[in-house]
């Protein structure tokens, strides 16, 4: 991968006939540099799920849970231990598994029958694991023991389903890698540029970036770059188009007129307006905003919890939502991290209690305040007064995700060949975005390469 800004994923190759992509950092479910921990919140009891089965005569119920290892994911272990201390009839075994290894682990453990009772997933590999029978359907469990389903953001629940069945509960929903703009307030003041609002448009964004670009000082107005096909999906949706067809069986970057318009806009940022770093400068682009070389950086909402530590007292900054398209839309790619029960668990009800725990409101709020983790998939977490006090962007993002206007599901191909599709996109799209090829020729090359993957059968 030739671009430092694409730091959110790492690929795992050749799992059977299908490679499964795994993101390394948070918007793709991983770990940004953790923020300086806010004031510790008082520990509260997590939302109670149904009581576990009685311990068998002469022994405890044994339940295994897989948790993440990344620094700002320590809340998962913390709350599993807390739950275990309150359930002396259950022997809880906590197994730490790195996010970057989990896709392979799930399929390997399924083959050997060694899967944990409770496992986490990222939306990039979750559908494939669900198709392979890794997870138990939770539909009956949530009906008999509602964990507060109405509190989950709809796009998050959508990401937890496969072929119409619910196989997980979500602990994270975010809008994607480039759905918010953070800007250097000192640069705006020096240039006499008015700060944007959430109601600005893509045309406003171009004018804004142009006004802040200062080539004599090697300062660029922005760093937007649709480095993954799902990042581009959010942009295409801003124009009212998409990167996949409604049935997710076709790639549409060159066949959807609205997607073509979005692609032209992205190319123009570099080729026409020259407000973004060049290809040769891209290796350092991820550090250009903190270094004062980019005036307005496109980020995910998680950055509002970590950027303060990165920028420090170098300059003042703030942020807004990504601008709206010409029809008033603002697309996002709902990235979900979720928790499931192993399909062959001998203690499904107890395992479900732990799933309900790790996706509860109390745990979600605690993870933000103590681990600097982004708000969870529950509306009540985004809207919690303690979370809103950190930055108003969280309530504003919640309002956007839940107003019913914009499309938010993650663009998973019907044939589940996510990794292959992403590889093809990255291998063919960079010359297009950098203006190194004629627009239509570059667009057609991406379309043909990606559509070839879409036409293959499910593995």
C-alpha positions as CSV (number, residue, x, y, z in Angstrom):
1,X,0.0,0.0,0.0
2,X,1.6,3.2,-1.1
3,X,-0.2,5.7,1.1
4,X,0.4,6.4,4.8
5,X,-3.1,7.7,5.3
6,X,-4.6,4.3,4.6
7,X,-3.6,3.0,8.0
8,X,-6.9,1.4,8.9
9,X,-6.5,-2.1,7.5
10,X,-4.1,-4.9,7.0
11,X,-4.9,-7.9,4.7
12,X,-5.0,-11.5,5.7
13,X,-4.5,-13.6,2.6
14,X,-5.7,-16.9,1.3
15,X,-8.2,-18.2,3.7
16,X,-9.5,-21.1,1.6
17,X,-10.4,-19.6,-1.7
18,X,-11.1,-16.2,-0.1
19,X,-8.8,-13.8,1.6
20,X,-10.4,-11.8,4.4
21,X,-9.4,-8.3,4.9
22,X,-8.8,-7.1,8.4
23,X,-8.4,-3.5,9.4
24,X,-5.6,-2.6,11.8
25,X,-7.0,0.6,13.2
26,X,-10.3,1.7,14.6
27,X,-12.6,2.8,11.9
28,X,-12.1,-0.5,10.6
29,X,-12.5,-1.7,14.1
30,X,-9.0,-1.3,15.4
31,X,-7.0,0.9,17.6
32,X,-6.1,4.6,17.1
33,X,-3.6,6.1,19.4
34,X,-5.6,6.2,22.7
35,X,-6.6,9.6,23.9
36,X,-5.5,11.0,27.2
37,X,-7.9,9.3,29.5
38,X,-10.8,11.6,30.6
39,X,-11.7,11.8,34.2
40,X,-12.5,8.3,35.4
41,X,-16.2,7.5,35.5
42,X,-17.7,5.7,38.5
43,X,-18.1,2.1,37.8
44,X,-21.7,1.2,37.2
45,X,-23.5,-2.1,36.9
46,X,-23.9,-3.2,33.3
47,X,-27.4,-3.7,31.9
48,X,-28.5,-7.0,33.2
49,X,-29.2,-9.8,30.7
50,X,-31.0,-13.1,31.5
51,X,-29.5,-15.1,34.3
52,X,-27.3,-18.0,33.4
53,X,-28.2,-21.6,33.8
54,X,-27.7,-23.2,37.2
55,X,-24.3,-24.7,37.8
56,X,-24.3,-28.5,37.3
57,X,-24.0,-30.6,40.4
58,X,-20.4,-30.5,41.7
59,X,-19.0,-27.9,39.3
60,X,-19.2,-24.5,37.6
61,X,-20.5,-23.6,34.2
62,X,-17.5,-22.9,32.0
63,X,-17.7,-20.1,29.5
64,X,-14.9,-18.7,27.3
65,X,-14.8,-15.2,25.9
66,X,-12.4,-13.8,23.3
67,X,-11.5,-10.2,23.9
68,X,-9.2,-7.7,22.0
69,X,-5.6,-6.9,23.0
70,X,-5.3,-3.3,21.8
71,X,-4.7,-0.6,24.4
72,X,-8.0,1.2,24.1
73,X,-10.0,-2.1,24.2
74,X,-9.1,-3.0,27.8
75,X,-12.8,-2.3,28.7
76,X,-13.6,-5.7,27.3
77,X,-11.4,-7.6,29.7
78,X,-12.4,-5.2,32.6
79,X,-16.1,-5.9,32.2
80,X,-15.7,-9.6,31.6
81,X,-13.8,-9.8,34.9
82,X,-16.4,-7.7,36.6
83,X,-19.2,-10.0,35.4
84,X,-17.3,-13.1,36.5
85,X,-16.9,-11.7,40.0
86,X,-20.6,-11.4,40.3
87,X,-21.3,-14.9,38.9
88,X,-19.5,-17.3,41.2
89,X,-21.3,-20.2,39.5
90,X,-19.5,-19.5,36.2
91,X,-15.9,-20.2,35.4
92,X,-15.1,-17.4,32.9
93,X,-12.0,-17.9,30.8
94,X,-10.9,-14.7,29.2
95,X,-8.8,-15.2,26.1
96,X,-7.1,-12.2,24.4
97,X,-6.9,-12.3,20.6
98,X,-5.6,-9.5,18.5
99,X,-8.0,-8.0,16.1
100,X,-5.7,-8.4,13.1
101,X,-5.7,-12.2,13.7
102,X,-9.3,-12.8,14.5
103,X,-10.7,-13.5,11.1
104,X,-8.2,-16.4,10.6
105,X,-8.7,-17.5,14.2
106,X,-12.5,-17.9,13.8
107,X,-12.3,-20.2,10.8
108,X,-9.4,-22.2,12.2
109,X,-11.2,-22.7,15.6
110,X,-14.4,-23.6,13.8
111,X,-12.5,-26.4,11.9
112,X,-11.1,-27.7,15.1
113,X,-14.1,-27.2,17.4
114,X,-12.2,-24.9,19.7
115,X,-14.2,-21.7,19.4
116,X,-14.8,-19.5,22.4
117,X,-18.4,-19.3,23.5
118,X,-18.4,-15.5,23.0
119,X,-16.4,-14.0,20.1
120,X,-16.1,-10.5,18.6
121,X,-15.9,-9.7,14.9
122,X,-15.5,-6.8,12.5
123,X,-17.9,-6.3,9.7
124,X,-15.3,-7.0,7.1
125,X,-15.1,-10.7,7.9
126,X,-18.3,-11.2,9.9
127,X,-20.6,-12.1,6.9
128,X,-18.1,-14.8,5.7
129,X,-17.9,-16.3,9.2
130,X,-21.6,-16.2,9.5
131,X,-22.0,-18.0,6.2
132,X,-19.6,-20.7,7.4
133,X,-21.7,-21.4,10.4
134,X,-19.5,-19.9,13.1
135,X,-22.3,-18.1,15.0
136,X,-25.6,-19.0,16.6
137,X,-28.7,-17.1,15.6
138,X,-29.7,-14.7,18.3
139,X,-33.3,-14.0,17.2
140,X,-35.0,-16.2,19.7
141,X,-32.7,-15.0,22.6
142,X,-33.3,-11.3,22.0
143,X,-37.1,-12.0,21.8
144,X,-37.1,-13.8,25.1
145,X,-34.5,-11.6,26.8
146,X,-34.5,-8.2,25.1
147,X,-31.1,-6.5,25.7
148,X,-32.6,-3.1,24.7
149,X,-32.8,-3.6,20.9
150,X,-34.6,-0.3,20.3
151,X,-31.5,1.5,21.7
152,X,-29.2,0.2,19.0
153,X,-28.7,2.4,15.9
154,X,-30.5,0.7,12.9
155,X,-27.4,0.6,10.7
156,X,-25.5,-1.3,13.4
157,X,-28.2,-4.0,13.7
158,X,-28.2,-4.2,9.9
159,X,-24.5,-5.0,10.0
160,X,-25.2,-7.8,12.5
161,X,-27.5,-9.7,10.2
162,X,-26.7,-12.3,7.5
163,X,-29.4,-13.6,5.2
164,X,-32.1,-12.1,7.3
165,X,-31.0,-13.6,10.6
166,X,-29.4,-11.8,13.6
167,X,-26.0,-13.4,14.5
168,X,-24.6,-10.7,16.7
169,X,-25.1,-7.6,18.8
170,X,-23.1,-4.5,18.0
171,X,-20.6,-2.7,20.4
172,X,-19.5,-0.2,17.8
173,X,-20.9,1.7,14.9
174,X,-19.0,4.4,13.1
175,X,-19.5,6.3,9.9
176,X,-16.1,5.6,8.3
177,X,-12.6,6.9,7.7
178,X,-13.4,10.2,5.9
179,X,-16.8,11.3,7.2
180,X,-15.7,14.2,9.4
181,X,-13.4,17.2,8.8
182,X,-11.0,18.5,11.5
183,X,-9.6,21.9,10.8
184,X,-6.8,24.1,12.1
185,X,-8.5,27.1,13.7
186,X,-5.2,29.1,13.7
187,X,-4.8,28.7,10.0
188,X,-8.4,29.8,9.4
189,X,-7.8,32.9,11.5
190,X,-4.6,33.8,9.7
191,X,-6.3,33.5,6.3
192,X,-9.6,35.2,7.4
193,X,-11.6,32.1,6.5
194,X,-14.9,31.4,8.2
195,X,-15.2,28.1,10.1
196,X,-17.5,25.6,8.4
197,X,-20.7,24.3,9.8
198,X,-22.4,20.9,9.5
199,X,-24.7,22.4,6.8
200,X,-21.9,23.1,4.3
201,X,-21.8,21.6,0.8
202,X,-19.1,19.9,-1.3
203,X,-18.8,23.1,-3.3
204,X,-18.2,25.0,0.0
205,X,-15.5,22.4,0.8
206,X,-13.6,23.1,-2.4
207,X,-13.7,26.8,-1.8
208,X,-12.6,26.3,1.8
209,X,-9.7,24.0,0.8
210,X,-8.6,26.4,-2.0
211,X,-8.6,29.4,0.3
212,X,-6.4,27.5,2.9
213,X,-3.9,26.1,0.4
214,X,-0.6,28.0,0.5
215,X,1.9,26.4,-1.9
216,X,4.6,28.9,-0.9
217,X,4.5,27.4,2.6
218,X,3.8,23.9,1.3
219,X,0.4,23.9,3.1
220,X,-2.5,22.1,1.6
221,X,-6.2,22.8,2.1
222,X,-7.1,19.1,2.7
223,X,-6.0,15.5,2.4
224,X,-9.1,13.7,1.2
225,X,-8.4,10.5,-0.6
226,X,-10.8,7.6,-1.2
227,X,-8.2,4.9,-0.5
228,X,-10.7,2.0,-0.1
229,X,-13.8,1.1,-2.0
230,X,-15.9,1.5,1.1
231,X,-14.5,4.9,1.7
232,X,-15.5,5.8,-1.9
233,X,-19.0,4.3,-1.1
234,X,-19.5,7.0,1.5
235,X,-18.6,9.7,-1.1
236,X,-20.8,8.1,-3.8
237,X,-23.7,8.1,-1.4
238,X,-23.1,11.8,-0.8
239,X,-24.1,12.3,-4.4
240,X,-27.0,9.9,-4.1
241,X,-25.2,7.0,-5.8
242,X,-23.2,4.0,-4.5
243,X,-20.3,1.7,-5.2
244,X,-22.4,-1.5,-5.2
245,X,-25.8,-2.2,-6.7
246,X,-28.8,-2.5,-4.3
247,X,-28.5,-6.3,-4.4
248,X,-24.7,-6.0,-3.8
249,X,-24.0,-8.1,-6.9
250,X,-22.6,-5.4,-9.2
251,X,-19.8,-2.9,-8.8
252,X,-21.0,0.5,-9.9
253,X,-18.2,3.1,-9.8
254,X,-18.4,3.7,-13.5
255,X,-22.1,2.6,-14.2
256,X,-23.9,4.7,-11.6
257,X,-24.0,8.3,-12.9
258,X,-24.0,9.7,-9.4
259,X,-21.0,7.6,-8.4
260,X,-19.2,9.0,-11.5
261,X,-19.9,12.5,-10.4
262,X,-18.5,11.8,-7.0
263,X,-15.4,10.3,-8.6
264,X,-14.9,13.3,-10.8
265,X,-15.1,15.6,-7.7
266,X,-12.4,13.5,-5.9
267,X,-10.1,13.6,-8.9
268,X,-10.6,17.3,-9.3
269,X,-9.3,18.0,-5.8
270,X,-5.9,17.0,-7.0
271,X,-5.9,17.5,-10.7
272,X,-7.9,20.7,-11.1
273,X,-7.8,22.5,-7.8
274,X,-4.5,21.1,-6.5
275,X,-5.5,21.4,-2.8
276,X,-4.2,18.0,-1.7
277,X,-0.8,16.4,-1.2
278,X,0.8,14.9,-4.3
279,X,1.5,11.2,-4.8
280,X,5.2,11.7,-3.8
281,X,4.1,13.4,-0.6
282,X,1.6,10.8,0.3
283,X,3.9,8.7,2.4
284,X,3.7,11.2,5.2
285,X,0.1,12.4,4.7
286,X,-1.1,10.9,8.0
287,X,1.1,13.2,9.9
288,X,0.6,16.4,7.9
289,X,-2.4,17.7,9.8
290,X,-0.7,17.5,13.3
291,X,2.4,19.0,11.7
292,X,0.5,22.0,10.4
293,X,1.0,21.0,6.7
294,X,-2.7,20.3,6.0
295,X,-5.4,22.8,7.1
296,X,-8.4,20.5,7.1
297,X,-8.1,16.7,7.4
298,X,-10.7,14.1,6.6
299,X,-11.1,11.7,9.5
300,X,-13.4,9.3,11.3
301,X,-15.3,10.3,14.4
302,X,-12.9,8.3,16.6
303,X,-10.3,11.0,15.9
304,X,-12.1,13.4,18.2
305,X,-10.9,11.3,21.1
306,X,-7.3,10.9,20.1
307,X,-6.4,14.0,18.1
308,X,-6.1,16.3,21.2
309,X,-3.2,14.2,22.4
310,X,-1.6,14.1,19.0
311,X,-1.8,17.9,18.3
312,X,-1.2,18.9,21.9
313,X,-0.8,22.7,22.2
314,X,0.6,23.2,18.7
315,X,-2.6,24.8,17.5
316,X,-6.3,25.1,18.1
317,X,-8.6,22.8,16.2
318,X,-12.3,21.8,15.8
319,X,-14.4,19.7,13.5
320,X,-17.6,19.3,11.5
321,X,-19.4,16.6,9.6
322,X,-18.3,15.9,6.0
323,X,-20.1,18.3,3.6
324,X,-23.4,17.5,2.0
325,X,-23.7,16.6,-1.7
326,X,-25.6,18.5,-4.3
327,X,-28.9,17.0,-3.3
328,X,-28.4,17.5,0.4
329,X,-27.2,13.9,1.2
330,X,-24.2,13.0,3.2
331,X,-23.3,9.3,2.9
332,X,-21.5,7.0,5.4
333,X,-20.3,3.5,5.5
334,X,-21.5,2.0,8.7
335,X,-18.6,0.1,10.2
336,X,-19.7,-2.3,12.9
337,X,-17.8,-4.3,15.6
338,X,-20.1,-7.0,17.0
339,X,-20.3,-9.9,19.5
340,X,-21.7,-13.4,18.8
341,X,-22.3,-16.7,20.5
342,X,-20.5,-19.7,19.0
343,X,-22.9,-22.0,17.1
344,X,-21.8,-25.0,19.2
345,X,-21.7,-23.4,22.6
346,X,-22.9,-25.7,25.4
347,X,-23.9,-22.6,27.4
348,X,-25.7,-20.3,24.9
349,X,-27.8,-18.5,27.5
350,X,-24.8,-17.7,29.7
351,X,-22.8,-16.7,26.6
352,X,-25.6,-14.4,25.6
353,X,-25.4,-12.7,28.9
354,X,-21.8,-11.8,28.2
355,X,-22.7,-10.6,24.7
356,X,-25.4,-8.4,26.2
357,X,-22.9,-7.1,28.8
358,X,-20.2,-6.2,26.3
359,X,-22.8,-4.3,24.2
360,X,-24.6,-2.6,27.1
361,X,-25.0,1.1,27.6
362,X,-23.0,1.2,30.8
363,X,-20.1,-0.6,29.3
364,X,-20.2,1.7,26.2
365,X,-20.1,4.9,28.2
366,X,-17.4,3.5,30.5
367,X,-15.2,2.5,27.5
368,X,-15.4,6.1,26.2
369,X,-14.6,7.8,29.5
370,X,-11.9,5.3,30.6
371,X,-10.3,3.9,27.5
372,X,-10.9,6.7,25.0
373,X,-12.9,4.3,22.8
374,X,-15.4,5.8,20.4
375,X,-19.1,5.7,21.4
376,X,-20.7,2.3,20.9
377,X,-23.6,1.3,18.7
378,X,-26.3,2.4,21.2
379,X,-28.0,5.8,20.8
380,X,-28.0,6.2,24.5
381,X,-24.1,6.1,24.6
382,X,-23.7,8.8,21.9
383,X,-26.3,10.9,23.7
384,X,-24.9,10.4,27.2
385,X,-24.2,13.8,28.9
386,X,-20.7,12.6,29.9
387,X,-19.9,11.7,26.2
388,X,-21.5,14.9,24.8
389,X,-19.4,16.9,27.2
390,X,-16.2,15.7,25.5
391,X,-17.3,17.2,22.1
392,X,-20.6,18.1,20.6
393,X,-19.6,16.2,17.5
394,X,-20.9,13.0,19.1
395,X,-24.5,14.2,19.4
396,X,-24.4,15.7,16.0
397,X,-23.1,12.5,14.5
398,X,-25.8,10.5,16.2
399,X,-28.5,12.9,14.8
400,X,-27.0,12.4,11.4
401,X,-26.9,8.6,11.6
402,X,-30.4,8.3,12.9
403,X,-32.4,10.9,10.9
404,X,-33.3,8.4,8.2
405,X,-31.9,10.5,5.4
406,X,-28.6,9.0,4.5
407,X,-27.6,5.5,3.6
408,X,-25.3,3.8,6.1
409,X,-24.9,0.0,5.7
410,X,-21.4,-1.2,5.1
411,X,-21.0,-2.2,1.4
412,X,-20.4,-5.9,1.6
413,X,-20.4,-7.7,-1.7
414,X,-23.1,-10.4,-2.1
415,X,-20.4,-13.0,-2.9
416,X,-18.5,-12.1,0.4
417,X,-15.3,-11.6,-1.5
418,X,-14.4,-8.5,0.4
419,X,-10.7,-8.9,0.5
420,X,-10.3,-9.7,-3.2
421,X,-12.5,-6.7,-4.1
422,X,-10.6,-4.3,-1.9
423,X,-7.3,-5.5,-3.3
424,X,-8.4,-5.0,-6.8
425,X,-9.7,-1.5,-6.0
426,X,-6.4,-0.5,-4.4
427,X,-4.3,-2.0,-7.1
428,X,-6.2,-0.1,-9.9
429,X,-7.6,3.1,-8.4
430,X,-4.6,5.1,-7.2
431,X,-3.6,6.3,-10.7
432,X,-7.2,7.5,-11.1
433,X,-7.3,9.5,-7.9
434,X,-3.9,11.0,-8.4
435,X,-4.8,12.1,-11.9
436,X,-2.1,10.0,-13.5
437,X,-4.4,8.6,-16.1
438,X,-7.3,10.0,-18.1
439,X,-10.4,10.1,-16.0
440,X,-12.7,7.8,-18.0
441,X,-9.9,5.4,-18.8
442,X,-9.0,5.1,-15.1
443,X,-12.6,4.8,-14.0
444,X,-13.2,2.0,-16.5
445,X,-10.1,0.1,-15.4
446,X,-11.3,0.1,-11.8
447,X,-14.8,-0.9,-12.9
448,X,-13.7,-3.8,-15.0
449,X,-11.2,-5.2,-12.4
450,X,-13.7,-4.9,-9.5
451,X,-16.6,-6.2,-11.5
452,X,-14.6,-9.3,-12.4
453,X,-14.5,-10.1,-8.6
454,X,-18.2,-9.4,-8.2
455,X,-19.1,-11.9,-10.8
456,X,-17.5,-14.8,-9.0
457,X,-19.6,-17.1,-6.9
458,X,-19.6,-17.2,-3.1
459,X,-16.7,-19.3,-1.9
